[in-house]
Amino acid sequence: MSSIIAEFDVVVVGGGHAGIEATHAAWKLGVKTAMLTMDINAIGRMSCNPAVGGLAKGQIVRDIDALGGLMGILTDKAGIQFRMLNMSKGPAVWGPRAQCDMKLYSEIARDTICSLRGLCVIQGELASFSRLPDSRLELVLLNGDRYITKSVVVTSGTFLASKMFTGLETSIGGRVGEPSADKLSECLALAGIKLRRLKTGTPSRLDPDSIDFDQCEIQRGDEVPWSFSDRLLHPLRNDCVCWATRTNLKTHDILRSGFKDSPMFSGRIHGKGPRYCPSIEDKINRFGDRDGHHLFLEPEQADIGRVYVNGFSSSLPADIQLAALHTIQGLTRAKVLQIGYAVEYDSIDATQLLPTFECRNYPGLYFAGQVCGTSGYEEAGGQGLMAGINAALKVKGQEPFVLGRSESYLGVMVDDLVNVLLDEPYRMFTSRAEYRLFLRSDNAETRLKEKAHRIGMISDEDYASWNKRKDLMQLAKTRLTEEAATPEQANQILAPGGQALATERTRWINVLRRPGIDPELLFATALPDVKLTRRDQWFLFAEEIYSGFFDRQAREIEEQVKWDKVKLSPDMDYMTINAISIETRQRLNAVKPMTLSQASRVPGVRPADITVLAHYLENHEI
């Protein structure tokens, strides 16, 4: 048996979006960290859509940035088109999105990770892990190399016992040209981790020279783009375009002709796919009455290179996919560079995890990303950040870092994952967040910056810069409250938004409270000497137009925050609390919630049970 090569505090398994954030977070918090990846050149690789953000997902990336993570910075550097989605609605549901140069994104991510001083990047495949007598973990690689660590964060994505499907053809792997991590899947099962099969997929990639783009609808980026990061401002490239087209009835008929050879319909794929990002055959099967479905043609790199057909994910036979593509406007001459395929893989049941992403029954073992049953780079990155932070904090003997549902989209996602048994890949939506008016993309720093600084994820310099911004915003609000606009000045702001015009002098704050105005125009007119950032201007606008809703929800949030602060011991035996039903006691014993707030969201636990539990805690020292 080979000798131990090195010892670490935290080892992150996987170099995808979850692995990047977990590795960076653990390193940033000062513990001895290593990333173990099967291919160093695959770090940060965009397996599917070469884009970051979108509705709710963009808010996650903003949360990651406010907490000191990397995804926002990487996106700003690799982005080639930036758009703010949903701008016809209120700021609470705006979603920043960026089309990225996928090759550049991976290169920047790899260079960033490999440049972290003191971090060890190991190329290899984890074959097994085991508990040592001193509670540390021994990791054994496929080549026999051995490492010792205090904790492991598994971010294996779609690579656990993964298979790829195109029609009747099946191959082993989690991505074209990359192997499956079968040994790790077996080891997890032997360790008592509950696994389940899930499915994802990807569409064909096309040769841009074979596409008639003039037959498609062009989509450009915003005239003034929004960055994802406020920590490292970077010139944004925003000159690339995307295109839109749609399927038709002929397309659907061809796709249906291949259903008999579909691995999804024939039962060869057992895992369930994402409901909200279905394959094209699933769309046709479920929504057969529609005469067409939107498709988006998106460049994978700044020089286009290949075109990603967003909305046409498929595992149908290659000849069926190609024939169907040739019926679509703009794609009648399309040449396929890579055919679409489905991936089936092992994931874990995330209800086995604490809100820190540590496994309840296997201390020191953390999970993050698609292996937890989620879909999307953003969800993966957010989980990786939280898992990496908590793995490092545990090594340092510090309190865990858990966010509540009223504090961030990350808090909503974590709470959903660890409390609700999912039977399909989880995707974040604004509708999942009951406090979404508070969880906007413009106020991520306000919600999270101080927390990040307190645990060491944000530097003193960055925090000081943020405090200057806060002071400037407070100055602006004070002046808007004290200073008045003439009717002529106010109407310059009100008229373009279709608002009722002013007939007398009014304080600027009252103008700011009118929905539909342009706050950038207001600040340029009212406070030309106060140099607020664009985002901070919109933040002040959103705070004013939503202020009435804030007041109504404040008590509800206050109650949740109060329950978040009531800690529950992991050793607590709920079966001894006779005033609670046996079923509830069993559920609480199985979950072992960390706080009273989490206990209130365990499926089957009633409000009356929480009241009893709260009284019990008041009268017993736990």
C-alpha positions in Angstrom: 0.0 0.0 0.0 1.3 3.5 -1.0 2.1 6.0 1.8 0.2 9.1 2.5 1.1 11.8 0.0 -0.4 14.8 1.9 -2.8 15.9 4.6 -5.5 18.6 4.3 -8.2 20.3 6.2 -10.7 20.3 3.2 -10.6 18.4 0.0 -13.1 19.4 -2.7 -13.9 16.6 -5.2 -14.8 18.1 -8.6 -13.8 21.2 -10.5 -17.2 22.3 -11.8 -19.1 25.4 -10.7 -19.8 24.0 -7.2 -16.2 22.8 -6.9 -14.8 26.1 -7.8 -16.8 28.0 -5.2 -16.3 25.4 -2.5 -12.5 25.4 -3.1 -12.2 29.1 -3.2 -14.3 29.6 -0.1 -12.4 27.1 2.0 -9.1 28.5 0.8 -10.2 32.1 1.5 -11.1 31.1 5.1 -7.6 30.1 5.7 -7.7 26.3 6.0 -5.4 23.9 4.1 -7.4 23.1 1.0 -7.1 20.9 -2.1 -9.2 20.4 -5.2 -9.3 16.9 -6.7 -10.5 16.9 -10.3 -10.4 14.2 -13.0 -9.1 16.8 -15.5 -7.5 20.1 -14.6 -8.3 21.5 -18.0 -12.0 20.9 -17.4 -12.2 23.2 -14.4 -15.2 25.6 -14.9 -16.3 23.8 -18.1 -19.8 24.8 -19.2 -21.3 21.4 -20.0 -24.5 22.8 -21.3 -25.8 26.3 -22.0 -22.9 28.9 -22.2 -24.8 31.4 -20.1 -25.0 32.5 -16.4 -28.0 34.0 -14.6 -31.6 34.6 -15.6 -34.7 34.8 -13.6 -33.9 33.9 -9.9 -30.6 32.4 -11.1 -29.2 35.9 -11.6 -30.1 36.8 -8.0 -28.2 33.7 -6.8 -25.1 34.9 -8.7 -25.5 38.3 -7.1 -25.8 36.6 -3.7 -22.6 34.6 -4.4 -20.8 37.8 -5.3 -22.0 39.6 -2.1 -20.7 36.7 -0.1 -17.2 36.9 -1.7 -17.6 34.1 -4.2 -16.3 33.9 -7.8 -19.1 33.3 -10.2 -20.0 37.0 -10.7 -16.4 38.0 -11.3 -15.8 35.1 -13.8 -19.0 35.9 -15.7 -18.1 39.6 -16.0 -14.7 38.7 -17.4 -16.0 36.0 -19.8 -19.4 37.5 -20.8 -20.1 38.4 -24.4 -23.7 39.6 -24.0 -25.5 41.0 -21.0 -29.2 41.4 -20.6 -31.5 42.2 -17.7 -34.6 39.9 -18.0 -38.1 40.8 -16.9 -37.6 44.6 -16.9 -41.2 45.1 -17.9 -42.0 44.0 -14.3 -40.9 45.3 -10.9 -37.2 45.1 -9.8 -38.0 42.2 -7.4 -38.2 39.8 -10.3 -35.5 41.2 -12.6 -33.0 38.6 -13.6 -29.5 39.6 -14.8 -28.2 37.2 -17.5 -25.0 36.9 -19.5 -24.1 34.9 -22.5 -20.5 33.7 -22.0 -17.5 32.6 -24.0 -17.5 29.1 -22.6 -13.8 28.5 -23.5 -12.7 31.8 -21.9 -14.9 31.2 -18.8 -13.2 27.8 -18.2 -9.7 29.3 -18.8 -10.3 32.1 -16.4 -11.8 29.8 -13.8 -8.9 27.3 -14.1 -6.3 30.1 -13.9 -8.0 31.7 -10.9 -8.1 28.4 -9.0 -4.5 27.4 -9.9 -3.2 30.8 -8.9 -4.5 30.7 -5.3 -1.3 30.6 -3.2 -1.1 27.5 -1.0 -3.9 25.7 -2.7 -3.2 22.2 -4.0 -4.9 21.1 -7.3 -4.7 17.3 -7.7 -5.6 15.6 -11.0 -7.1 12.2 -10.4 -10.2 10.2 -9.6 -11.5 9.5 -6.1 -12.1 5.7 -5.8 -12.9 5.4 -2.1 -12.9 7.1 1.2 -13.0 5.7 4.8 -13.1 6.9 8.4 -9.9 6.8 10.4 -9.9 6.2 14.2 -9.2 9.9 14.8 -12.3 10.8 12.8 -10.4 12.1 9.8 -11.0 10.7 6.3 -8.7 8.7 4.1 -9.1 9.2 0.4 -7.8 6.7 -2.1 -7.5 7.6 -5.7 -7.9 5.3 -8.7 -4.1 5.2 -9.2 -3.6 4.2 -5.5 -2.5 7.6 -4.2 -3.7 8.3 -0.6 -4.6 11.5 1.1 -5.8 12.4 4.6 -8.3 15.2 5.2 -10.6 16.5 8.0 -13.5 17.0 5.6 -14.5 16.3 2.0 -16.9 18.3 -0.2 -18.2 16.1 -3.0 -19.2 18.2 -6.1 -19.3 15.4 -8.7 -22.0 17.0 -10.9 -23.5 14.5 -13.3 -20.5 12.1 -13.2 -21.6 9.5 -10.6 -22.3 6.2 -12.5 -23.3 8.3 -15.5 -24.5 7.1 -18.9 -25.1 9.1 -22.1 -28.0 8.3 -24.5 -28.7 9.2 -28.1 -31.5 7.0 -29.5 -30.6 3.4 -29.2 -26.9 4.2 -28.6 -25.6 4.2 -25.0 -22.2 5.2 -23.7 -20.5 5.6 -20.4 -19.7 9.2 -19.2 -21.1 12.4 -17.7 -20.1 14.6 -20.6 -18.8 13.9 -24.2 -15.3 12.6 -24.0 -15.2 12.4 -20.2 -15.5 9.3 -18.0 -18.0 8.3 -15.4 -17.0 8.2 -11.7 -18.4 4.7 -11.0 -16.1 3.9 -8.0 -17.1 6.9 -6.1 -20.8 6.1 -6.6 -20.2 2.6 -5.2 -18.3 4.0 -2.3 -21.1 6.4 -1.4 -23.6 3.6 -1.4 -21.4 1.4 0.8 -21.2 4.4 3.2 -24.9 4.3 3.6 -25.6 7.4 1.4 -29.0 7.1 -0.3 -28.7 7.5 -4.0 -31.3 8.1 -6.8 -31.2 8.4 -10.5 -31.8 11.7 -12.3 -31.6 12.8 -15.9 -30.4 15.8 -17.7 -29.7 16.6 -21.4 -28.1 18.9 -23.9 -29.0 19.9 -27.4 -27.1 19.7 -30.7 -24.4 22.2 -31.5 -24.4 23.6 -35.0 -21.9 25.1 -37.4 -22.7 28.8 -37.6 -21.8 28.9 -41.4 -24.7 26.5 -42.0 -27.3 28.8 -40.3 -29.4 31.4 -42.2 -29.4 34.0 -39.4 -31.2 36.5 -41.5 -34.3 34.3 -41.2 -34.2 34.5 -37.4 -35.1 37.2 -35.0 -32.0 39.0 -33.7 -31.5 39.5 -29.9 -28.9 42.1 -28.7 -27.6 42.8 -25.3 -28.8 45.8 -23.2 -27.7 49.2 -24.4 -26.1 49.8 -20.9 -25.2 46.4 -19.5 -25.4 45.4 -15.8 -22.4 43.7 -14.2 -22.8 40.8 -11.9 -20.0 41.8 -9.5 -19.6 45.0 -7.6 -16.3 43.9 -6.0 -14.1 43.7 -9.1 -15.4 46.0 -11.8 -14.4 44.9 -15.2 -15.1 46.3 -18.7 -18.1 44.3 -20.0 -18.0 43.0 -23.5 -21.5 43.2 -24.9 -21.3 43.1 -28.7 -22.4 39.6 -29.4 -25.9 38.7 -30.5 -28.2 35.8 -30.1 -31.1 34.8 -32.4 -34.6 33.4 -31.9 -36.6 30.9 -34.1 -39.2 28.3 -33.3 -40.3 24.8 -34.1 -43.4 24.0 -36.2 -46.0 21.2 -36.8 -43.7 19.4 -39.3 -40.9 19.5 -36.7 -43.2 17.9 -34.2 -44.3 15.1 -36.6 -40.7 14.2 -37.3 -39.8 14.2 -33.6 -42.8 12.0 -32.8 -41.7 9.5 -35.4 -38.6 8.9 -33.2 -40.4 8.3 -30.0 -40.3 4.5 -30.4 -36.5 4.7 -30.2 -36.4 7.3 -27.4 -34.5 6.1 -24.3 -36.8 8.3 -22.2 -40.1 6.8 -23.5 -38.8 3.2 -23.8 -37.8 3.0 -20.2 -34.0 2.7 -20.8 -33.6 6.0 -18.8 -35.0 5.5 -15.3 -34.0 8.9 -13.9 -36.4 11.8 -13.9 -35.5 14.9 -15.8 -36.0 18.6 -14.9 -39.6 19.6 -15.3 -38.8 23.2 -16.1 -36.1 22.5 -18.6 -37.5 19.6 -20.5 -36.2 17.9 -23.7 -37.9 18.8 -27.0 -39.5 15.4 -27.2 -40.9 15.8 -23.7 -42.3 19.2 -24.7 -44.0 17.7 -27.8 -45.3 14.8 -25.7 -46.7 17.0 -22.9 -47.9 20.0 -25.0 -49.0 18.3 -28.2 -51.6 21.0 -28.9 -49.0 23.7 -29.4 -48.0 24.7 -33.0 -44.5 25.7 -32.0 -41.9 26.1 -29.3 -39.4 28.9 -29.1 -35.7 28.2 -29.7 -32.7 30.4 -29.1 -29.5 30.2 -31.1 -26.6 31.2 -28.8 -22.9 31.5 -29.6 -20.6 29.4 -27.5 -17.7 31.8 -27.9 -17.1 35.3 -29.0 -16.0 34.2 -32.4 -19.2 32.1 -32.5 -17.4 28.8 -33.2 -20.4 26.6 -32.4 -24.1 27.6 -31.9 -26.0 26.2 -29.0 -29.7 25.5 -29.8 -31.3 26.5 -26.5 -34.7 24.7 -26.1 -33.9 21.7 -28.3 -32.3 19.3 -25.7 -32.9 15.8 -27.0 -31.9 12.1 -26.6 -33.7 11.0 -29.8 -31.7 9.2 -32.6 -29.3 11.4 -34.4 -31.1 11.2 -37.8 -34.4 12.2 -36.2 -32.8 15.2 -34.5 -31.1 16.4 -37.7 -34.3 15.9 -39.8 -36.3 17.9 -37.3 -33.7 20.7 -37.1 -33.9 21.0 -40.9 -37.6 21.9 -40.7 -37.0 25.0 -38.6 -36.7 28.5 -40.1 -33.1 29.4 -40.4 -31.8 25.8 -39.9 -32.8 24.2 -43.1 -29.1 23.9 -44.1 -27.9 23.3 -40.5 -24.8 21.1 -40.0 -24.5 19.4 -36.7 -21.1 19.5 -35.0 -22.2 17.6 -31.9 -25.5 15.8 -31.6 -27.8 16.2 -28.6 -27.8 13.5 -25.9 -29.2 12.8 -22.4 -27.2 12.0 -19.3 -28.5 9.7 -16.5 -26.5 9.8 -13.3 -26.6 9.1 -9.5 -27.5 11.9 -7.1 -28.0 11.9 -3.4 -31.2 12.5 -1.5 -30.4 15.9 -0.1 -32.7 15.5 2.9 -29.8 13.5 4.3 -27.9 16.8 4.7 -27.8 19.5 7.3 -28.3 23.1 6.1 -24.5 23.3 6.1 -24.5 20.6 3.4 -22.8 18.2 5.8 -24.2 14.6 5.8 -26.1 14.0 9.0 -24.9 10.4 9.4 -21.4 10.9 8.1 -19.7 13.9 9.8 -17.1 15.5 7.7 -18.7 14.5 4.4 -20.3 17.4 2.5 -22.1 17.6 -0.9 -22.8 20.4 -3.2 -24.1 21.0 -6.8 -26.0 18.7 -9.2 -25.1 15.7 -7.1 -27.6 17.1 -4.6 -30.4 16.9 -7.2 -30.3 20.5 -8.6 -29.9 21.8 -12.1 -28.0 24.8 -13.3 -24.6 26.4 -12.8 -25.9 29.0 -10.5 -27.6 26.6 -8.0 -24.4 24.5 -8.1 -22.2 27.5 -7.4 -24.3 28.7 -4.5 -24.3 25.3 -2.9 -20.5 25.0 -3.4 -20.0 28.3 -1.7 -22.1 27.4 1.3 -20.5 23.9 1.6 -17.0 25.3 1.3 -17.6 27.9 3.9 -19.1 25.5 6.4 -16.5 22.8 5.9 -13.8 25.4 6.7 -15.7 26.9 9.6 -16.1 23.4 11.1 -12.4 22.7 10.8 -11.7 26.1 12.6 -14.2 25.2 15.3 -16.5 28.1 14.5 -20.3 28.3 14.3 -21.9 27.1 11.0 -23.0 29.7 8.5 -26.7 29.2 7.5 -28.8 31.8 5.8 -32.6 32.1 6.3 -35.3 32.2 3.7 -35.7 36.0 4.3 -32.0 36.7 3.8 -31.1 35.3 0.4 -32.1 33.0 -2.5 -29.3 30.7 -1.2 -31.3 30.4 2.0 -34.4 29.5 0.2 -32.6 26.9 -1.9 -30.8 25.3 1.0 -34.0 25.1 3.0 -35.9 23.5 0.2 -33.2 21.0 -0.6 -32.7 19.7 3.0 -36.4 19.6 4.0 -38.3 18.5 0.9 -37.8 15.1 -0.8 -37.5 15.9 -4.5 -38.2 13.5 -7.3 -36.8 15.7 -10.1 -33.9 18.1 -10.5 -34.5 21.3 -8.5 -34.4 24.7 -10.2 -34.7 28.1 -8.5 -37.6 30.4 -9.4 -38.6 33.7 -7.9 -41.9 32.1 -7.0 -40.1 29.8 -4.6 -39.1 32.8 -2.5 -41.9 34.1 -0.3 -39.9 37.2 0.5 -38.7 38.0 -3.0 -39.5 41.7 -2.6 -36.6 41.7 -0.1 -34.3 39.4 -2.2 -33.6 41.5 -5.2 -30.5 41.6 -7.4 -29.9 45.2 -6.5 -29.7 44.7 -2.7 -27.5 41.6 -2.4 -24.8 43.6 -0.7 -27.2 45.2 1.8 -28.4 41.7 2.8 -25.2 39.8 2.8 -22.0 41.9 2.9 -21.8 42.3 6.6 -22.3 38.6 7.2 -19.6 37.8 4.7 -17.2 40.2 6.3 -17.9 38.8 9.7 -16.8 35.2 8.7 -13.8 36.4 6.6 -15.2 36.0 3.1 -15.0 39.7 2.4 -11.8 41.7 3.0 -11.6 44.8 5.2 -10.8 46.9 2.2 -13.9 45.7 0.3 -16.1 46.1 3.4 -14.8 49.7 3.8 -15.6 50.4 0.2 -19.1 49.1 0.8 -19.6 51.2 3.8 -18.7 54.3 1.8 -21.4 53.3 -0.7 -23.9 52.9 2.1 -23.1 56.3 3.5 -23.5 57.9 0.1 -26.9 56.2 -0.3 -28.0 57.5 3.0 -26.8 61.0 2.1 -28.8 60.8 -1.2 -31.9 59.7 0.6 -31.6 62.5 3.2 -31.3 65.1 0.5 -34.2 63.7 -1.5 -36.3 63.8 1.6 -35.3 67.4 2.4 -35.1 69.0 -1.0 -38.0 69.8 -3.3 -38.5 69.8 -7.1 -40.3 72.4 -9.1 -43.3 71.2 -11.1 -41.2 71.5 -14.3 -38.3 69.4 -12.7 -40.7 66.8 -11.4 -42.6 66.5 -14.7 -39.4 65.8 -16.6 -39.2 62.5 -14.6 -43.0 61.8 -14.4 -44.1 62.4 -18.0 -41.9 59.7 -19.7 -43.3 57.1 -17.3 -46.9 58.1 -17.9 -47.4 59.3 -14.3 -49.7 62.1 -13.2 -48.0 65.4 -13.6 -47.1 67.7 -10.6 -48.8 71.0 -10.3 -46.8 72.3 -7.3 -43.5 71.8 -5.7 -43.0 68.4 -4.2 -40.2 66.7 -2.4 -37.9 64.6 -4.6 -38.6 61.5 -2.4 -42.2 61.6 -3.5 -41.2 61.6 -7.1 -38.9 58.6 -6.5 -41.9 56.7 -5.1 -43.8 56.8 -8.3 -43.7 53.4 -10.2 -42.6 53.6 -13.8 -40.1 56.5 -13.5 -36.5 56.3 -14.5 -34.5 56.6 -11.3 -31.3 57.3 -13.2 -32.9 60.3 -14.8 -34.2 61.4 -11.4 -30.8 61.2 -9.7 -29.1 63.0 -12.6 -31.6 65.8 -12.3 -32.0 66.0 -8.5 -28.5 65.1 -7.2 -26.0 65.5 -10.0 -23.2 66.0 -7.4 -23.9 62.7 -5.6 -22.1 60.0 -7.5 -24.1 56.9 -6.8 -23.6 53.7 -8.8 -26.3 52.8 -11.2 -27.2 49.8 -9.0 -27.5 51.9 -5.9 -29.8 54.3 -7.7 -32.2 51.4 -8.5 -31.8 50.1 -5.0 -33.1 53.3 -3.5 -35.9 53.3 -6.1 -37.0 49.8 -5.2 -36.8 50.4 -1.5 -39.3 53.3 -1.9 -41.8 51.6 -4.2 -41.9 48.5 -2.1 -41.9 50.2 1.3 -45.6 49.5 2.0 -45.1 45.8 1.3 -42.1 45.7 3.6 -44.1 47.0 6.5 -46.7 44.3 6.1 -44.1 41.5 5.9 -41.8 42.8 8.6 -43.6 41.0 11.4 -43.6 37.7 9.6 -39.9 38.0 8.9 -39.2 39.0 12.4 -40.9 35.8 13.6 -38.9 33.7 11.3 -35.6 35.4 12.3 -36.5 34.8 15.9 -37.0 31.1 15.2 -33.8 31.0 13.2 -32.0 32.0 16.4 -33.4 29.2 18.5 -30.8 26.4 18.1 -31.7 22.8 18.5 -29.2 20.2 19.7 -28.2 17.5 17.2 -28.4 15.1 20.2 -32.0 16.0 21.1 -34.4 13.1 21.3 -37.8 14.3 20.2 -39.4 11.0 21.3 -39.2 12.2 24.9 -41.6 15.1 24.1 -44.9 13.4 24.8 -47.0 16.5 24.0 -46.1 16.1 20.3 -47.6 13.4 18.1 -45.5 10.3 17.6 -45.5 10.9 13.8 -44.0 14.4 14.3 -41.5 13.2 16.8 -40.3 10.5 14.3 -40.0 13.1 11.6 -38.0 15.5 13.8 -35.7 12.7 14.9 -35.1 11.7 11.3 -34.3 15.3 10.2 -32.6 16.6 13.4 -33.3 20.2 12.5 -30.6 22.8 13.5 -33.1 25.5 14.4 -36.7 25.9 15.4 -37.3 27.7 12.1 -36.0 24.6 10.1 -38.2 22.4 12.3 -41.2 24.4 11.3 -40.6 23.5 7.6 -40.1 19.8 8.1 -42.9 18.2 6.0 -45.7 17.0 8.3 -44.8 19.2 11.2 -47.8 21.4 12.1 -47.7 25.0 13.6 -49.2 23.5 16.8 -46.2 21.2 17.1 -43.8 24.1 16.9 -45.7 26.0 19.6 -45.4 22.9 21.9 -41.7 22.5 21.0 -41.1 26.2 21.7 -42.7 25.9 25.1 -40.7 22.7 25.8 -37.4 24.6 25.0 -38.3 27.4 27.3 -38.7 25.0 30.2 -35.8 22.7 29.5 -32.2 23.4 29.2 -31.1 21.6 26.0 
